[in-house]
Amino acid sequence: MLNVNSEIGALKKVIIHRPDDGIARISPKKAEELLFDDIVHLPQMREEHDIFRRVLQLILGKENVLDTQNLIEEGFEASPDIKEELLEKVVDYEELPPVDKSFLMSLDAKSLTKLLITGYHQDEDHIYFDPIPNFIFTRDIAVVIKDHIIITKAAKSARYRENLLTRFIFYAHPFFKDLSTNDKIINLNHLDKFPPSKKGEVVSLEGGDVMMLNDDFILIGCSERTTDYAIRCVKNVLFEKGLVSNIAQINIPSDRTCMHIDTLFTLIDYNDVICFKPIVFDGISSNVKVYRKNGAEIVYDSVKNFFIHEINPNVNFIFSGDGISPYQEREQWTDGCNLVALRPGVALTYDRNPKTEVALRKSGYDIIHARDFIEQVNEGIINPQTVTKTIITLPSNELSRARGGSHCMTCPLIRDRI
């Protein structure tokens, strides 16, 4: 059912989350606590995200672009027993009075889903708990590894309710029911299987730090949000299950500017990696440790040398900001390295990184804005199924304020094998 064995195989099914009403309730004081760098204008953010969704639908088909809101609603209808378990956990975590559980249970699926996501009940004009604005970054909630799925565990408490809703989706929704039956869910939130270490090290791993590179290699970033201990725990399980033979730990600075490895590099074609030159190519404050299933280990002094020696000697590094300061720092910050491949050589990015576009053109890519792409598909000028070597740029005035790009906003479920 599920299958992801690369970062670039043709995307066939994906989960996204449309910016919800809770985002409009974030105050400047709350923004930092809720892991947003700024307050945003929700109507424009939604308009930008709707264009993003429309591009995905044109290439994948509407039925293959799944939204968290619908998945949760459908899960409530299909699995009332798991619904009650979810509400017990929410009430307990948010420290709500017991009477609120009865109220939540009485709501219809749509109203309940909206309340759990936004924290707000519109009819009552009552706030129950904080919103979860980072839910738009569905990359972080779960990662498909071949036909298994890792339900991740976020580093920050502000994302805990996201995690509860994610667990609900993958255990309760009919589309995913066989995963638990067939023992294909690796749930990092099960303390019996993934407890803290005896030294007090915690299991914390987010999807932006995990890349399924090919049948033999998984990359996992050790970062601000993913711990070394979590990587060792996941490594053991992946090797035991025989899912891969090699796991590369990408050690990067524990810094907000590069919170996950997908803020520093993403793959967009067989030979092309778009990246932040100082850390990825020059190896500043970073290195790579490769674990083999047979127990061997090797260390590389940069991501560049890791790729050249382990993955592809013909790799072509395309630099954000064209590798020139201060543009490379500016455009890495505005997600110039954070692209999602829709098929080999076709990817989505934001429209606010002009120097990065120069670098992409130098590597043979055409650039087209998403609005023009949609218009030309509707007019029959472009066939979305035959587009090649093209970067589609998304409007991003408000989306970019949340500090996550197109890679962050997608949770791939199925890709063609390559």
C-alpha positions in Angstrom: 0.0 0.0 0.0 2.6 2.6 1.1 5.9 2.9 -0.7 8.7 5.4 -0.6 12.2 4.3 -1.5 13.6 7.6 -2.7 13.3 11.4 -2.5 12.6 11.9 -6.2 10.5 9.0 -7.5 7.2 10.2 -9.1 5.0 11.3 -6.2 1.7 9.4 -6.2 0.0 10.2 -2.9 0.7 12.8 -0.2 -0.7 14.4 3.0 -0.9 18.1 3.4 -2.6 20.5 5.8 -4.4 23.6 4.8 -3.6 26.6 7.1 -6.4 26.6 9.7 -8.2 29.2 11.8 -6.0 28.6 14.7 -3.1 30.4 12.9 -5.1 33.6 13.0 -5.1 33.5 16.8 -1.4 33.6 17.3 -0.3 36.8 19.1 3.3 38.2 18.9 4.0 37.0 22.4 2.7 33.5 21.6 4.4 33.1 18.3 7.8 32.1 19.7 6.2 29.6 22.2 4.2 28.0 19.3 7.4 27.9 17.1 6.3 30.5 14.6 8.7 33.3 13.8 6.0 35.8 12.9 2.3 36.4 12.9 0.8 35.8 9.5 -2.2 37.1 7.5 -4.3 33.9 7.2 -6.4 34.7 4.1 -3.3 35.3 2.0 -1.5 32.3 3.5 -4.5 30.2 2.6 -4.6 31.6 -0.9 -0.9 30.7 -1.3 -1.4 27.2 0.1 -4.4 26.6 -2.2 -2.2 27.3 -5.2 0.3 24.8 -3.8 -2.4 22.3 -3.4 -3.8 22.9 -6.9 -0.4 22.2 -8.5 -0.2 19.0 -6.5 -3.7 18.0 -7.7 -2.9 18.7 -11.3 0.1 16.4 -11.2 -1.0 13.7 -8.8 -4.8 13.9 -9.2 -7.2 15.4 -6.7 -7.9 12.0 -5.0 -4.2 11.6 -4.2 -3.7 14.9 -2.3 -5.0 14.0 1.2 -5.8 16.7 3.8 -5.4 16.1 7.6 -8.8 17.6 8.3 -10.6 15.0 6.1 -8.4 12.1 7.4 -9.3 12.9 11.0 -13.0 13.3 10.3 -13.1 10.0 8.4 -11.2 8.4 11.2 -13.8 9.5 13.7 -16.5 8.0 11.7 -14.6 4.7 11.1 -13.1 4.2 14.6 -15.2 5.5 17.5 -13.2 3.5 20.1 -9.9 5.1 19.0 -11.7 8.5 18.9 -12.5 8.1 22.6 -9.0 7.1 23.4 -7.7 10.2 21.6 -10.0 12.5 23.5 -9.0 11.0 26.8 -5.3 11.8 25.9 -6.2 15.3 24.8 -8.2 16.1 27.9 -5.5 14.7 30.1 -2.6 16.6 28.3 -4.4 19.9 28.1 -5.6 19.6 31.7 -9.3 20.1 30.8 -12.1 19.4 33.3 -13.7 15.9 32.8 -17.0 17.6 31.7 -15.2 18.8 28.6 -14.6 15.2 27.4 -18.4 14.7 27.3 -18.8 17.9 25.3 -16.1 16.9 22.9 -17.7 13.4 22.5 -21.0 15.1 21.6 -19.6 17.1 18.7 -20.0 15.9 15.1 -16.8 14.8 13.3 -16.2 18.1 11.4 -16.7 20.3 14.5 -14.6 18.1 16.7 -11.8 18.0 14.2 -11.8 21.7 13.8 -11.7 22.2 17.6 -8.8 19.8 18.1 -6.8 21.5 15.4 -7.5 25.1 16.2 -8.2 24.9 19.9 -11.2 27.0 19.4 -15.0 26.3 19.3 -16.6 29.0 17.1 -20.2 28.4 18.1 -19.4 28.8 21.8 -16.8 31.5 21.2 -14.6 29.5 23.6 -10.9 28.8 23.5 -10.0 25.3 24.9 -6.3 25.3 24.2 -3.6 26.7 22.0 -3.6 26.2 18.2 -1.0 23.9 16.5 0.1 26.1 13.6 3.0 23.8 12.7 0.6 21.2 11.5 1.0 22.7 8.0 4.4 21.1 8.0 3.2 17.5 7.5 6.7 16.4 6.7 7.5 16.3 10.4 4.6 14.2 11.6 5.5 10.9 10.0 8.0 9.3 7.5 7.3 6.5 5.1 10.3 4.1 4.8 9.5 1.7 2.0 6.2 0.0 3.1 6.6 1.0 6.8 5.8 4.3 8.5 7.7 6.0 11.4 5.4 8.1 13.6 7.8 10.7 14.8 8.1 12.4 18.2 8.6 16.2 18.2 11.2 18.0 20.2 8.9 20.8 21.4 5.7 20.4 23.6 3.9 22.9 21.3 3.7 20.1 18.7 2.4 17.4 21.1 -1.3 17.6 19.9 -0.1 17.3 16.3 1.5 14.0 17.4 -1.7 12.8 19.0 -3.7 13.6 15.8 -1.1 11.9 13.7 -1.2 8.7 15.7 -5.0 8.8 15.4 -4.8 9.1 11.6 -2.5 6.1 11.1 -4.3 3.9 13.6 -7.9 4.9 12.9 -8.3 5.8 9.3 -9.4 2.9 7.0 -6.7 3.6 4.4 -4.0 2.9 7.0 -5.7 0.2 9.1 -3.5 -2.7 7.7 -0.3 -0.9 8.9 -0.8 -1.7 12.6 -2.2 -5.2 11.7 0.9 -6.0 9.8 3.3 -4.5 12.3 4.4 -1.8 9.8 4.1 1.2 12.2 7.2 2.3 14.1 5.7 4.5 16.7 8.4 6.5 18.6 5.9 7.5 21.2 5.6 4.0 22.6 7.7 4.4 25.8 8.0 0.6 26.3 9.9 0.4 22.9 11.5 3.8 22.9 12.2 4.9 26.5 14.7 7.6 27.5 18.2 6.3 28.0 19.6 5.6 31.5 21.5 8.9 31.1 18.2 10.7 30.6 18.6 11.2 26.8 15.2 11.6 25.1 13.8 10.2 21.9 13.1 13.2 19.7 13.0 12.9 15.9 11.1 15.0 13.3 10.4 14.1 9.7 12.3 17.0 8.2 15.5 15.2 9.5 14.7 12.0 7.6 15.3 11.3 3.9 14.7 7.9 2.2 17.5 8.2 -0.3 17.4 4.8 -2.0 16.8 1.2 -1.2 20.0 1.0 0.8 20.4 4.4 2.4 18.4 6.5 4.9 19.7 9.9 6.0 18.8 11.1 9.5 19.9 14.6 10.7 21.2 15.1 14.2 19.9 18.6 14.7 18.1 21.1 16.9 15.1 18.9 16.8 16.5 15.3 16.4 18.7 13.7 19.1 21.6 11.4 18.6 19.9 9.0 21.0 16.8 8.9 18.9 18.8 8.1 15.8 20.5 5.2 17.5 17.1 3.8 18.6 15.6 4.1 15.2 18.8 2.7 13.6 18.4 -0.5 15.6 14.8 -1.0 14.6 15.4 -0.3 10.9 18.3 -2.7 10.8 16.3 -5.4 12.7 13.4 -5.1 10.2 15.8 -5.3 7.3 14.6 -2.1 5.7 18.0 -0.7 4.8 21.7 -1.7 5.0 23.1 1.8 5.7 22.0 4.8 7.8 23.8 8.1 7.5 23.7 10.4 10.5 24.1 14.0 9.2 25.4 16.1 12.1 24.5 19.7 11.7 24.6 22.8 14.0 21.8 22.9 16.6 20.5 26.2 15.4 17.2 27.7 14.4 18.5 28.7 11.0 19.0 25.0 10.1 16.6 23.1 12.3 16.4 20.1 10.0 18.6 18.7 7.3 15.9 19.6 4.7 16.6 23.2 5.4 20.1 22.6 4.1 19.7 20.3 1.2 17.1 18.4 -0.8 17.3 16.1 -3.9 15.5 17.2 -7.0 16.8 14.8 -9.7 19.0 11.8 -10.1 22.2 13.9 -10.0 21.0 17.2 -8.6 21.1 18.3 -5.0 20.2 21.9 -4.1 22.0 22.9 -0.9 23.5 25.5 1.4 27.1 25.7 0.4 28.9 26.5 3.7 27.5 23.6 5.6 26.8 21.0 2.9 29.6 21.6 0.4 32.3 23.2 2.6 31.6 21.0 5.6 31.5 23.9 8.1 30.3 22.7 11.5 29.0 19.4 10.1 30.0 15.9 9.3 28.4 12.5 8.4 28.7 9.2 10.2 27.5 6.1 8.3 26.4 3.1 10.2 26.4 -0.3 8.3 24.0 -3.1 9.1 27.1 -5.3 9.6 28.4 -3.1 12.4 31.0 -1.1 10.5 31.1 2.7 10.7 32.8 5.4 8.6 32.9 9.2 9.0 33.0 11.9 6.3 34.0 15.4 6.9 31.2 16.9 4.8 27.8 16.0 3.2 29.5 16.6 -0.2 32.1 13.9 0.3 29.5 11.5 1.7 27.4 11.9 -1.5 30.4 11.6 -3.8 31.9 8.5 -2.1 28.7 6.7 -1.0 25.8 7.7 -3.3 26.8 9.2 -6.6 30.2 10.3 -7.9 28.4 12.5 -10.5 26.4 14.5 -8.0 25.8 18.1 -9.0 25.5 20.6 -6.1 23.3 23.6 -6.9 23.8 26.3 -4.3 21.1 28.5 -2.7 21.8 32.1 -3.4 24.1 30.9 -6.2 26.7 30.3 -3.4 27.3 34.0 -2.9 27.1 35.8 0.4 24.9 37.4 1.7 22.4 36.0 -0.8 23.1 32.4 0.1 22.3 33.1 3.8 19.2 35.1 3.0 17.8 32.5 0.6 18.6 29.5 2.7 16.6 31.3 5.5 13.7 31.7 3.0 13.8 28.0 2.1 15.8 28.1 -1.0 17.2 24.6 -0.3 13.8 23.2 0.8 12.3 21.8 -2.4 10.0 18.8 -2.9 10.5 16.7 -6.0 7.2 15.7 -7.8 9.2 13.4 -10.1 12.8 13.4 -11.2 13.7 16.9 -12.3 10.4 18.5 -11.4 10.1 20.3 -8.1 8.3 22.9 -6.1 9.9 25.9 -4.3 9.1 29.4 -3.2 9.1 32.4 -5.6 11.3 34.6 -3.4 14.8 33.3 -4.0 16.0 34.9 -7.2 19.7 34.1 -6.9 18.8 30.4 -6.3 16.8 30.6 -9.5 19.9 31.8 -11.3 21.8 28.7 -10.0 18.9 26.4 -11.1 18.9 27.9 -14.6 22.6 27.3 -14.9 21.9 23.6 -14.2 19.4 23.5 -17.0 16.1 24.0 -15.3 13.2 26.0 -16.6 11.4 28.2 -14.0 7.7 28.8 -14.1 5.5 30.4 -11.5 2.7 28.3 -10.1 0.0 30.7 -11.2 1.3 30.5 -14.8 1.6 26.7 -14.6 -2.0 26.3 -13.5 -3.2 28.7 -16.2 -1.3 27.0 -19.0 -2.4 23.5 -17.8 -6.0 24.7 -17.9 -5.5 26.1 -21.4 -4.0 22.9 -22.6 -0.6 24.5 -23.3 1.2 22.3 -20.7 0.5 18.7 -20.0 1.3 18.2 -16.3 2.2 14.6 -16.9 5.0 15.2 -19.3 6.7 18.2 -17.8 10.5 17.7 -17.4 13.5 19.6 -15.9 11.2 22.3 -14.4 11.0 24.2 -11.1 7.5 25.5 -10.2 7.7 28.5 -7.9 5.0 29.1 -5.3 3.7 32.5 -4.0 5.2 32.7 -0.6 4.8 36.1 1.1 2.9 34.6 4.1 3.9 30.9 3.8 7.6 31.7 4.1 7.0 33.5 7.4 6.3 30.2 9.0 9.9 29.0 8.2 9.2 25.9 6.1 9.1 25.3 2.4 7.4 22.8 0.0 9.4 19.9 1.3 8.2 20.7 4.9 4.6 21.0 3.7 4.4 17.5 2.2 4.2 14.0 3.8 4.8 11.6 0.9 3.0 8.3 1.2 3.6 6.7 -2.2 6.3 7.3 -4.8 7.2 5.3 -7.9 10.2 3.1 -7.3 13.4 4.2 -9.0 
